[in-house]
Each structure stands twice: as structure tokens, then as C-alpha cells.
Amino acid sequence: MATTNDLKNGMVLVIDGNLWSVVEFQHVKPGKGPAFVRTKIKNVLSGKTIDRTFNAGVKVETATVDRRDMQYLYQDGADYVFMDTSTYDQILVGADVVGTAANFLLEGQIATVATHEGRVLYIDLPASVVLEITYTEPGLQGDRSSAGTKPATVETGYEIQVPLFLEQGTKVKVDTRSGDYLGRVND
């Protein structure tokens, strides 16, 4: 248990039996009336975000979420296999939990796996990853109908938009939150 005065971004609360992560919070002390805490919380499982107001000093139940860096090993059917690098324990994570992170996962990559009471809640990837372009059409210098970008498939099978001058075999940095091209990586 904690009070609303202890709230921090990223803290996970148990509200009505569901797990909610604090996205942002603000302590408000109006000139008239009691103080309160205005929060924006996100459902850990569904991803739905809501605004919620608590009276100041009210007790809220917190959940213990274990966040560990784990190495992605391989895909086993619909599941993804991760290994704890300190204990070498392996866990299976369903495709529904991995979600869009699968577009950026390479074998051997480190990701943060968050669990609560043995249940995997979500996978957190670094803000950006380096991937190699496995297929793209040759870019014509005079072609500006597509604003100077073209589709390219990276080694995970995901398709991104890249500048016309990039070729197959080039390593690029990709934003894992939006899937945007961030730049070319020189070896």
C-alpha cells in the first residue's frame, strides 16, 4: 500500500482488480477545498489510457512488478522464448503480449520483460534498434513523387520507409515505438 502522495511515473497500481501503470500525475492544491492528485493511468494489459483523480493522502494498492533484462532466443510457434541472462531460466511469452515489439526483435537481443506474480505483462524494447535492410527497390534520383522515400524490408520482415539513396544490405536505426527510420548506421 502507498498513498497518493507517493505516486511516481511507471508505478503500477491495483484498481478494481486490474493493473494500471501511472503515465503522469499532478498534485493540485486549489485555493478552496482539499488537495487532490490528477493522474493519467494506462491499463497494463489492454493499453487503454484513462484520467483518474484521487484525494490527496488516500491509500492506493500497489502491485509488485518484476522488470528483468532478458535475451530473446527464438520463436517457438506462436510463442517467443526469452532467457534470463543471470539465471539462464527460459520463459515463453505469447504473441499477444509481445505485440508490435515482434517487428523489431532479433535473436540474441536484450529486452526488458515485466512480470507480476509469474504472469508476463509486457515487453519493453530499447528506444531504437539497428536492423539491416534485406530488400528494397533501387531508388531513382529523379523520382520525387513519393517525397524522397521508398519502402524497405528489414531483417525481421517489417517494412519501413527509408530515403531513396539507401540500398539492400545497409544497416539502419529504427524507432521501436513508431517504426520510423532514424538514420543510417556505419559499421
N, CA, C and O of each residue as an XYZ file, in Angstrom:
748
protein
N       0.832     -1.191      0.000
C       0.000      0.000      0.000
C       0.874      1.251      0.000
O       1.935      1.284      0.623
N       0.416      2.264     -0.699
C       1.090      3.558     -0.728
C       0.001      4.628     -0.707
O      -1.178      4.329     -0.894
N       0.402      5.859     -0.482
C      -0.578      6.946     -0.541
C      -0.429      7.652     -1.881
O       0.559      7.455     -2.589
N      -1.403      8.465     -2.221
C      -1.353      9.184     -3.493
C      -0.189     10.172     -3.515
O       0.236     10.591     -4.592
N       0.330     10.548     -2.359
C       1.489     11.447     -2.302
C       2.765     10.735     -2.779
O       3.733     11.399     -3.152
N       2.780      9.387     -2.773
C       3.956      8.607     -3.165
C       3.971      8.245     -4.650
O       4.912      7.596     -5.107
N       2.955      8.647     -5.412
C       2.864      8.251     -6.814
C       4.062      8.731     -7.625
O       4.561      9.841     -7.438
N       4.511      7.863     -8.533
C       5.612      8.183     -9.445
C       5.253      7.629    -10.824
O       4.457      6.696    -10.940
N       5.839      8.206    -11.853
C       5.616      7.681    -13.211
C       6.167      6.261    -13.288
O       7.262      5.986    -12.796
N       5.394      5.349    -13.918
C       5.821      3.967    -14.068
C       5.352      3.061    -12.939
O       5.413      1.839    -13.068
N       4.883      3.642    -11.825
C       4.393      2.837    -10.704
C       3.136      2.087    -11.149
O       2.311      2.643    -11.874
N       2.985      0.838    -10.723
C       1.832      0.036    -11.118
C       0.880     -0.086     -9.927
O       1.278     -0.509     -8.841
N      -0.387      0.290    -10.145
C      -1.415      0.275     -9.106
C      -2.430     -0.824     -9.403
O      -2.634     -1.207    -10.555
N      -3.067     -1.329     -8.332
C      -4.158     -2.284     -8.490
C      -5.443     -1.521     -8.198
O      -5.685     -1.111     -7.063
N      -6.274     -1.330     -9.236
C      -7.539     -0.616     -9.085
C      -8.641     -1.514     -9.630
O      -8.614     -1.896    -10.800
N      -9.603     -1.849     -8.790
C     -10.722     -2.727     -9.166
C     -10.249     -4.050     -9.761
O     -10.870     -4.571    -10.687
N      -9.151     -4.597     -9.232
C      -8.636     -5.886     -9.679
C      -7.815     -5.829    -10.953
O      -7.311     -6.860    -11.399
N      -7.663     -4.657    -11.553
C      -6.864     -4.507    -12.770
C      -5.564     -3.791    -12.453
O      -5.482     -3.032    -11.487
N      -4.545     -4.036    -13.274
C      -3.249     -3.386    -13.095
C      -3.190     -2.140    -13.981
O      -3.451     -2.207    -15.182
N      -2.844     -1.004    -13.373
C      -2.765      0.272    -14.074
C      -1.404      0.894    -13.818
O      -0.959      0.963    -12.672
N      -0.742      1.345    -14.868
C       0.564      1.993    -14.766
C       0.365      3.511    -14.802
O      -0.389      4.019    -15.633
N       1.043      4.237    -13.900
C       0.924      5.694    -13.856
C       1.746      6.287    -15.004
O       2.965      6.123    -15.049
N       1.074      6.973    -15.927
C       1.742      7.614    -17.054
C       2.218      9.003    -16.630
O       3.366      9.374    -16.871
N       1.335      9.757    -16.004
C       1.705     11.061    -15.463
C       0.785     11.401    -14.301
O      -0.328     10.886    -14.198
N       1.271     12.276    -13.429
C       0.468     12.673    -12.272
C       0.764     14.124    -11.948
O       1.813     14.662    -12.302
N      -0.200     14.752    -11.256
C      -0.028     16.144    -10.870
C      -0.738     16.370     -9.538
O      -1.927     16.081     -9.400
N       0.001     16.888     -8.565
C      -0.596     17.254     -7.280
C      -1.222     18.636     -7.432
O      -0.567     19.576     -7.884
N      -2.491     18.755     -7.053
C      -3.202     20.021     -7.198
C      -3.684     20.475     -5.828
O      -4.334     19.719     -5.106
N      -3.361     21.717     -5.474
C      -3.805     22.307     -4.199
C      -4.605     23.556     -4.553
O      -4.047     24.645     -4.686
N      -5.919     23.387     -4.705
C      -6.728     24.560     -5.051
C      -6.801     25.526     -3.857
O      -6.567     25.133     -2.714
N      -7.122     26.767     -4.133
C      -7.239     27.759     -3.059
C      -8.381     27.433     -2.116
O      -8.350     27.803     -0.942
N      -9.370     26.753     -2.619
C     -10.545     26.408     -1.829
C     -10.769     24.904     -1.949
O     -10.767     24.379     -3.062
N     -10.955     24.224     -0.880
C     -11.207     22.794     -0.917
C      -9.952     21.978     -0.679
O      -8.854     22.528     -0.596
N     -10.112     20.658     -0.566
C      -8.968     19.782     -0.254
C      -8.058     19.564     -1.478
O      -8.488     19.723     -2.620
N      -6.822     19.206     -1.219
C      -5.865     18.894     -2.280
C      -6.243     17.562     -2.925
O      -6.889     16.719     -2.304
N      -5.832     17.389     -4.175
C      -6.081     16.120     -4.862
C      -4.954     15.850     -5.843
O      -4.128     16.718     -6.126
N      -4.941     14.619     -6.357
C      -3.923     14.203     -7.316
C      -4.631     13.805     -8.605
O      -5.469     12.903     -8.615
N      -4.282     14.490     -9.689
C      -4.849     14.197    -11.007
C      -3.853     13.282    -11.718
O      -2.679     13.629    -11.842
N      -4.306     12.116    -12.188
C      -3.405     11.166    -12.831
C      -3.916     10.748    -14.205
O      -5.108     10.829    -14.501
N      -2.986     10.305    -15.022
C      -3.313      9.639    -16.278
C      -2.729      8.252    -16.108
O      -1.518      8.101    -15.949
N      -3.593      7.224    -16.141
C      -3.136      5.858    -15.923
C      -3.482      4.996    -17.133
O      -4.472      5.228    -17.826
N      -2.625      3.985    -17.365
C      -2.782      3.109    -18.530
C      -2.953      1.677    -18.058
O      -2.177      1.191    -17.236
N      -3.971      1.002    -18.578
C      -4.196     -0.399    -18.246
C      -3.045     -1.210    -18.819
O      -2.786     -1.162    -20.021
N      -2.350     -1.957    -17.959
C      -1.154     -2.686    -18.365
C      -1.476     -3.753    -19.413
O      -0.674     -3.983    -20.318
N      -2.617     -4.397    -19.309
C      -2.934     -5.481    -20.230
C      -3.575     -5.001    -21.526
O      -3.191     -5.454    -22.604
N      -4.556     -4.080    -21.441
C      -5.258     -3.651    -22.654
C      -4.619     -2.439    -23.330
O      -4.817     -2.224    -24.526
N      -3.848     -1.640    -22.571
C      -3.226     -0.455    -23.143
C      -4.128      0.768    -23.129
O      -3.717      1.839    -23.574
N      -5.363      0.626    -22.622
C      -6.311      1.740    -22.561
C      -5.848      2.774    -21.535
O      -5.451      2.412    -20.428
N      -5.896      4.048    -21.893
C      -5.464      5.119    -21.001
C      -6.683      5.909    -20.535
O      -7.548      6.262    -21.337
N      -6.743      6.186    -19.220
C      -7.839      6.974    -18.661
C      -7.279      8.026    -17.702
O      -6.147      7.917    -17.232
N      -8.089      9.041    -17.424
C      -7.745     10.042    -16.417
C      -8.481      9.675    -15.144
O      -9.650      9.291    -15.179
N      -7.788      9.797    -14.017
C      -8.398      9.442    -12.730
C      -7.920     10.445    -11.688
O      -6.746     10.813    -11.671
N      -8.823     10.885    -10.821
C      -8.488     11.839     -9.775
C      -8.630     11.166     -8.419
O      -9.629     10.502     -8.145
N      -7.613     11.346     -7.567
C      -7.621     10.799     -6.215
C      -7.536     11.954     -5.224
O      -6.901     12.969     -5.508
N      -8.173     11.805     -4.061
C      -7.982     12.777     -2.987
C      -6.566     12.613     -2.452
O      -6.031     11.504     -2.435
N      -5.959     13.710     -2.017
C      -4.583     13.654     -1.507
C      -4.528     12.811     -0.243
O      -5.404     12.909      0.616
N      -3.489     11.977     -0.132
C      -3.289     11.173      1.067
C      -4.074      9.880      1.114
O      -3.938      9.126      2.078
N      -4.898      9.589      0.104
C      -5.686      8.361      0.076
C      -4.754      7.182     -0.196
O      -3.813      7.307     -0.980
N      -5.004      6.052      0.436
C      -4.174      4.866      0.221
C      -4.583      4.182     -1.077
O      -5.768      4.018     -1.369
N      -3.571      3.785     -1.849
C      -3.805      3.039     -3.088
C      -2.960      1.774     -3.027
O      -1.858      1.775     -2.478
N      -3.488      0.702     -3.594
C      -2.769     -0.570     -3.580
C      -1.784     -0.606     -4.742
O      -2.152     -0.334     -5.885
N      -0.535     -0.941     -4.445
C       0.481     -1.030     -5.486
C       0.751     -2.497     -5.813
O       0.607     -3.373     -4.960
N       1.137     -2.745     -7.041
C       1.468     -4.104     -7.475
C       2.980     -4.221     -7.593
O       3.658     -3.274     -7.992
N       3.494     -5.375     -7.248
C       4.921     -5.628     -7.393
C       5.168     -6.155     -8.797
O       4.766     -7.267     -9.140
N       5.835     -5.338     -9.602
C       6.145     -5.729    -10.979
C       7.644     -5.950    -11.069
O       8.436     -5.058    -10.765
N       8.023     -7.149    -11.488
C       9.436     -7.521    -11.611
C       9.875     -7.250    -13.046
O       9.399     -7.898    -13.978
N      10.781     -6.295    -13.220
C      11.299     -5.975    -14.557
C      12.710     -6.530    -14.669
O      13.591     -6.154    -13.896
N      12.926     -7.416    -15.621
C      14.248     -8.026    -15.816
C      14.675     -7.912    -17.262
O      13.862     -8.011    -18.181
N      15.980     -7.699    -17.447
C      16.531     -7.730    -18.802
C      16.712     -9.182    -19.197
O      17.398     -9.945    -18.515
N      16.089     -9.556    -20.305
C      16.186    -10.932    -20.788
C      16.600    -10.916    -22.254
O      16.389     -9.940    -22.973
N      17.195    -12.025    -22.673
C      17.655    -12.159    -24.046
C      16.626    -12.937    -24.846
O      16.177    -14.004    -24.428
N      16.249    -12.388    -26.016
C      15.328    -13.087    -26.901
C      16.102    -14.185    -27.625
O      17.116    -13.918    -28.269
N      15.612    -15.434    -27.513
C      16.312    -16.562    -28.131
C      15.743    -16.923    -29.501
O      16.452    -16.869    -30.506
N      14.454    -17.293    -29.539
C      13.860    -17.715    -30.802
C      12.348    -17.748    -30.671
O      11.799    -17.630    -29.575
N      11.675    -17.912    -31.830
C      10.225    -18.022    -31.844
C       9.860    -19.502    -31.927
O      10.378    -20.238    -32.768
N       8.957    -19.924    -31.039
C       8.517    -21.311    -30.990
C       7.023    -21.335    -31.285
O       6.208    -21.208    -30.372
N       6.664    -21.496    -32.539
C       5.253    -21.443    -32.929
C       4.749    -20.020    -32.739
O       5.291    -19.080    -33.322
N       3.700    -19.859    -31.917
C       3.145    -18.526    -31.656
C       3.817    -17.865    -30.458
O       3.563    -16.696    -30.172
N       4.673    -18.606    -29.759
C       5.330    -18.069    -28.566
C       6.752    -17.608    -28.868
O       7.391    -18.055    -29.821
N       7.221    -16.696    -28.020
C       8.586    -16.192    -28.114
C       9.327    -16.642    -26.860
O       8.804    -16.530    -25.752
N      10.542    -17.149    -27.035
C      11.322    -17.683    -25.912
C      12.364    -16.645    -25.490
O      13.187    -16.197    -26.289
N      12.300    -16.275    -24.197
C      13.256    -15.338    -23.613
C      14.033    -16.049    -22.523
O      13.513    -16.955    -21.871
N      15.299    -15.633    -22.321
C      16.136    -16.246    -21.296
C      16.675    -15.168    -20.362
O      17.177    -14.133    -20.800
N      16.558    -15.440    -19.052
C      17.156    -14.569    -18.043
C      18.664    -14.793    -18.116
O      19.129    -15.916    -17.923
N      19.434    -13.739    -18.391
C      20.872    -13.893    -18.602
C      21.637    -14.186    -17.315
O      22.791    -14.612    -17.376
N      21.022    -13.969    -16.147
C      21.740    -14.252    -14.893
C      21.469    -15.668    -14.388
O      22.366    -16.313    -13.845
N      20.228    -16.159    -14.564
C      19.893    -17.493    -14.051
C      19.755    -18.536    -15.166
O      19.663    -19.731    -14.886
N      19.741    -18.097    -16.408
C      19.553    -18.960    -17.586
C      18.184    -19.640    -17.613
O      18.001    -20.628    -18.325
N      17.218    -19.121    -16.844
C      15.849    -19.622    -16.903
C      15.200    -19.116    -18.185
O      15.394    -17.965    -18.577
N      14.423    -19.990    -18.838
C      13.742    -19.596    -20.061
C      12.250    -19.490    -19.806
O      11.675    -20.287    -19.064
N      11.617    -18.479    -20.441
C      10.170    -18.332    -20.328
C       9.580    -18.183    -21.721
O      10.226    -17.677    -22.638
N       8.339    -18.635    -21.858
C       7.605    -18.475    -23.110
C       6.688    -17.266    -22.966
O       5.982    -17.134    -21.966
N       6.699    -16.387    -23.961
C       5.848    -15.207    -23.956
C       4.969    -15.281    -25.199
O       5.466    -15.447    -26.313
N       3.663    -15.158    -24.997
C       2.714    -15.247    -26.101
C       2.819    -14.077    -27.063
O       3.259    -12.990    -26.686
N       2.414    -14.302    -28.309
C       2.470    -13.262    -29.340
C       1.594    -12.071    -28.979
O       1.912    -10.939    -29.344
N       0.485    -12.312    -28.262
C      -0.396    -11.206    -27.872
C       0.299    -10.261    -26.893
O       0.037     -9.059    -26.913
N       1.178    -10.781    -26.040
C       1.920     -9.947    -25.087
C       3.060     -9.221    -25.788
O       3.305     -8.046    -25.515
N       3.757     -9.903    -26.685
C       4.879     -9.293    -27.407
C       4.364     -8.172    -28.307
O       4.989     -7.115    -28.391
N       3.245     -8.385    -28.972
C       2.616     -7.350    -29.792
C       3.511     -6.837    -30.898
O       4.152     -7.620    -31.600
N       3.560     -5.499    -31.060
C       4.327     -4.888    -32.146
C       5.829     -4.970    -31.920
O       6.603     -4.717    -32.843
N       6.258     -5.319    -30.709
C       7.693     -5.474    -30.447
C       8.284     -6.569    -31.330
O       9.487     -6.564    -31.588
N       7.462     -7.506    -31.797
C       7.935     -8.592    -32.662
C       8.535     -8.056    -33.964
O       9.377     -8.714    -34.573
N       8.107     -6.867    -34.392
C       8.632     -6.270    -35.625
C      10.099     -5.882    -35.501
O      10.774     -5.673    -36.510
N      10.601     -5.785    -34.264
C      11.952     -5.284    -34.043
C      12.835     -6.269    -33.279
O      13.973     -5.938    -32.946
N      12.334     -7.471    -32.997
C      13.093     -8.457    -32.219
C      14.013     -9.289    -33.100
O      13.581     -9.903    -34.075
N      15.290     -9.296    -32.733
C      16.267    -10.158    -33.390
C      16.770    -11.166    -32.369
O      16.824    -10.865    -31.177
N      17.137    -12.356    -32.823
C      17.687    -13.363    -31.914
C      18.920    -12.804    -31.221
O      19.790    -12.212    -31.861
N      18.986    -12.996    -29.905
C      20.126    -12.517    -29.127
C      19.949    -11.114    -28.574
O      20.790    -10.634    -27.814
N      18.861    -10.452    -28.949
C      18.618     -9.077    -28.494
C      18.127     -9.056    -27.053
O      17.404     -9.954    -26.621
N      18.530     -8.013    -26.306
C      18.103     -7.856    -24.917
C      16.837     -6.998    -24.866
O      16.765     -5.950    -25.508
N      15.843     -7.449    -24.101
C      14.598     -6.705    -23.902
C      14.237     -6.781    -22.424
O      14.663     -7.701    -21.727
N      13.460     -5.825    -21.946
C      13.003     -5.838    -20.563
C      11.660     -6.555    -20.515
O      10.714     -6.165    -21.200
N      11.581     -7.609    -19.699
C      10.353     -8.383    -19.557
C       9.775     -8.075    -18.176
O      10.442     -8.280    -17.161
N       8.532     -7.583    -18.138
C       7.879     -7.228    -16.877
C       6.887     -8.327    -16.495
O       6.018     -8.698    -17.286
N       7.030     -8.843    -15.268
C       6.132     -9.903    -14.792
C       5.486     -9.496    -13.469
O       6.050     -8.717    -12.700
N       4.307    -10.032    -13.222
C       3.583     -9.827    -11.972
C       3.005    -11.170    -11.562
O       2.168    -11.742    -12.261
N       3.464    -11.665    -10.416
C       3.019    -12.968     -9.893
C       3.171    -14.068    -10.941
O       2.270    -14.887    -11.118
N       4.310    -14.088    -11.636
C       4.606    -15.136    -12.612
C       3.982    -14.939    -13.973
O       4.232    -15.730    -14.883
N       3.175    -13.901    -14.137
C       2.497    -13.652    -15.411
C       3.209    -12.515    -16.145
O       3.437    -11.453    -15.567
N       3.559    -12.732    -17.406
C       4.247    -11.701    -18.185
C       3.225    -10.636    -18.587
O       2.188    -10.937    -19.180
N       3.546     -9.375    -18.247
C       2.636     -8.268    -18.546
C       2.948     -7.614    -19.887
O       2.055     -7.402    -20.708
N       4.225     -7.296    -20.101
C       4.609     -6.630    -21.347
C       6.108     -6.769    -21.590
O       6.866     -7.158    -20.702
N       6.516     -6.439    -22.820
C       7.918     -6.460    -23.235
C       8.308     -5.021    -23.571
O       7.606     -4.342    -24.320
N       9.418     -4.565    -23.020
C       9.934     -3.224    -23.324
C      11.225     -3.354    -24.112
O      12.172     -3.993    -23.656
N      11.267     -2.752    -25.291
C      12.483     -2.752    -26.105
C      13.229     -1.442    -25.897
O      12.647     -0.472    -25.410
N      14.513     -1.396    -26.259
C      15.221     -0.111    -26.244
C      14.500      0.870    -27.177
O      13.718      0.444    -28.027
N      14.752      2.170    -27.032
C      14.072      3.187    -27.845
C      14.336      3.001    -29.336
O      13.485      3.323    -30.165
N      15.529      2.476    -29.680
C      15.829      2.239    -31.092
C      16.674      0.975    -31.234
O      17.392      0.580    -30.315
N      16.572      0.355    -32.405
C      17.359     -0.848    -32.700
C      18.008     -0.684    -34.076
O      17.536      0.087    -34.912
N      19.094     -1.420    -34.293
C      19.781     -1.398    -35.586
C      19.380     -2.659    -36.354
O      19.560     -3.775    -35.869
N      18.836     -2.467    -37.553
C      18.400     -3.571    -38.395
C      18.988     -3.402    -39.795
O      19.271     -2.289    -40.237
N      19.161     -4.520    -40.473
C      19.708     -4.486    -41.830
C      18.574     -4.552    -42.847
O      17.611     -5.297    -42.665
N      18.691     -3.768    -43.921
C      17.689     -3.801    -44.991
C      17.946     -5.052    -45.825
O      19.037     -5.232    -46.366
N      16.929     -5.921    -45.926
C      17.089     -7.151    -46.701
C      16.544     -7.010    -48.111
O      16.968     -7.731    -49.014
N      15.599     -6.079    -48.315
C      15.081     -5.872    -49.668
C      14.572     -4.447    -49.818
O      13.857     -3.933    -48.958
N      14.949     -3.821    -50.917
C      14.383     -2.536    -51.303
C      14.610     -2.337    -52.792
O      15.600     -2.814    -53.346
N      13.696     -1.636    -53.431
C      13.837     -1.324    -54.853
C      14.958     -0.302    -55.024
O      15.208      0.493    -54.118
N      15.631     -0.308    -56.160
C      16.633      0.747    -56.373
C      15.927      2.101    -56.443
O      14.862      2.216    -57.050
N      16.509      3.109    -55.830
C      15.892      4.435    -55.822
C      16.383      5.258    -56.985
O      17.587      5.354    -57.219
N      15.470      5.847    -57.711
C      15.841      6.699    -58.839
C      15.986      8.123    -58.330
O      15.100      8.635    -57.645
N      17.091      8.758    -58.659
C      17.387     10.090    -58.130
C      16.331     11.107    -58.555
O      16.013     12.009    -57.781
N      15.792     10.989    -59.738
C      14.822     11.971    -60.227
C      13.415     11.745    -59.703
O      12.560     12.619    -59.846
N      13.155     10.601    -59.105
C      11.809     10.252    -58.649
C      11.506     10.962    -57.331
O      12.064     10.603    -56.295
N      10.641     11.950    -57.360
C      10.267     12.658    -56.137
C       8.762     12.591    -55.885
O       8.227     13.374    -55.101
N       8.085     11.663    -56.544
C       6.641     11.550    -56.363
C       6.298     11.036    -54.971
O       5.197     11.283    -54.477
N       7.225     10.325    -54.330
C       6.942      9.783    -53.002
C       7.726     10.525    -51.918
O       8.101      9.937    -50.904
N       7.971     11.822    -52.140
C       8.623     12.691    -51.147
C       9.999     12.192    -50.734
O      10.434     12.440    -49.610
N      10.682     11.498    -51.618
C      12.050     11.099    -51.336
C      12.205      9.875    -50.460
O      13.292      9.640    -49.932
N      11.155      9.084    -50.287
C      11.282      7.844    -49.519
C      10.745      6.678    -50.337
O      10.012      6.849    -51.311
N      11.145      5.476    -49.899
C      10.682      4.259    -50.563
C      10.525      3.180    -49.494
O      11.145      3.271    -48.434
N       9.708      2.162    -49.754
C       9.569      1.081    -48.772
C      10.806      0.182    -48.774
O      11.418     -0.062    -49.813
N      11.154     -0.303    -47.577
C      12.279     -1.236    -47.453
C      11.903     -2.274    -46.404
O      11.303     -1.943    -45.381
N      12.258     -3.525    -46.660
C      12.005     -4.603    -45.713
C      13.281     -4.839    -44.922
O      14.356     -5.005    -45.497
N      13.154     -4.854    -43.568
C      14.322     -5.099    -42.715
C      14.374     -6.580    -42.357
O      13.446     -7.329    -42.664
N      15.464     -7.005    -41.705
C      15.711     -8.428    -41.464
C      14.657     -9.130    -40.606
O      14.604    -10.359    -40.597
N      13.825     -8.387    -39.890
C      12.754     -9.025    -39.109
C      11.507     -9.254    -39.953
O      10.556     -9.885    -39.492
N      11.501     -8.743    -41.198
C      10.346     -8.885    -42.070
C       9.439     -7.670    -42.032
O       8.452     -7.618    -42.766
N       9.751     -6.694    -41.192
C       8.944     -5.479    -41.056
C       9.304     -4.502    -42.173
O      10.462     -4.426    -42.585
N       8.309     -3.750    -42.667
C       8.552     -2.794    -43.739
C       8.543     -1.374    -43.194
O       7.616     -0.979    -42.485
N       9.577     -0.607    -43.527
C       9.682      0.788    -43.101
C       9.897      1.671    -44.321
O      10.194      1.173    -45.407
N       9.748      2.981    -44.145
C      10.029      3.946    -45.208
C      11.436      4.491    -44.996
O      11.769      4.945    -43.901
N      12.264      4.447    -46.041
C      13.642      4.927    -45.955
C      13.913      5.893    -47.113
O      13.177      5.890    -48.099
N      14.971      6.727    -47.003
C      15.334      7.618    -48.113
C      15.710      6.830    -49.366
O      16.108      5.668    -49.289
N      15.577      7.481    -50.518
C      15.819      6.826    -51.812
C      17.230      6.290    -51.987
O      17.417      5.295    -52.687
N      18.239      6.921    -51.371
C      19.626      6.532    -51.619
C      20.043      5.247    -50.901
O      21.105      4.706    -51.209
N      19.244      4.741    -49.956
C      19.626      3.530    -49.223
C      19.452      2.292    -50.092
O      18.523      2.198    -50.895
N      20.376      1.340    -49.910
C      20.359      0.124    -50.707
C      20.252     -1.105    -49.811
O      20.364     -1.020    -48.588
N      20.034     -2.234    -50.446
C      19.973     -3.511    -49.751
C      21.299     -3.763    -49.032
O      22.363     -3.484    -49.585
N      21.246     -4.295    -47.791
C      22.459     -4.571    -47.038
C      22.884     -3.437    -46.117
O      23.801     -3.608    -45.313
N      22.232     -2.276    -46.222
C      22.555     -1.130    -45.366
C      21.939     -1.329    -43.985
O      20.802     -1.786    -43.869
N      22.689     -0.985    -42.937
C      22.151     -1.060    -41.574
C      21.555      0.291    -41.219
O      22.166      1.337    -41.439
N      20.328      0.248    -40.656
C      19.619      1.482    -40.296
C      19.149      1.415    -38.851
O      18.919      0.335    -38.307
N      19.010      2.582    -38.241
C      18.476      2.685    -36.888
C      16.977      2.956    -37.007
O      16.557      3.849    -37.742
N      16.158      2.159    -36.263
C      14.706      2.251    -36.353
C      14.133      2.520    -34.956
O      14.549      1.898    -33.978
N      13.179      3.451    -34.873
C      12.494      3.767    -33.622
C      11.519      2.631    -33.309
O      10.655      2.322    -34.130
N      11.644      1.999    -32.127
C      10.793      0.848    -31.797
C       9.379      1.263    -31.400
O       8.480      0.422    -31.404
N       9.156      2.519    -31.060
C       7.807      2.963    -30.668
C       6.951      3.272    -31.887
O       5.758      2.970    -31.900
N       7.563      3.885    -32.930
C       6.772      4.313    -34.080
C       7.097      3.549    -35.363
O       6.312      3.579    -36.311
N       8.257      2.859    -35.408
C       8.667      2.163    -36.621
C       9.296      3.093    -37.648
O       9.448      2.714    -38.809
N       9.666      4.316    -37.236
C      10.250      5.294    -38.151
C      11.746      5.064    -38.346
O      12.445      4.600    -37.445
N      12.215      5.397    -39.538
C      13.646      5.377    -39.866
C      14.308      6.542    -39.137
O      13.838      7.676    -39.233
N      15.394      6.276    -38.408
C      16.093      7.323    -37.667
C      17.429      7.706    -38.278
O      17.924      8.805    -38.025
N      18.021      6.838    -39.068
C      19.311      7.159    -39.676
C      20.061      5.916    -40.109
O      19.704      4.790    -39.761
N      21.106      6.153    -40.876
C      21.940      5.072    -41.362
C      23.031      4.811    -40.317
O      23.510      5.744    -39.673
N      23.419      3.553    -40.150
C      24.475      3.179    -39.200
C      25.680      2.740    -39.988
O      25.599      1.826    -40.809
N      26.802      3.389    -39.740
C      28.056      2.999    -40.397
C      28.807      2.008    -39.519
O      28.968      2.226    -38.318
N      29.262      0.928    -40.122
C      29.996     -0.092    -39.338
C      31.374      0.388    -38.966
O      32.124     -0.336    -38.311
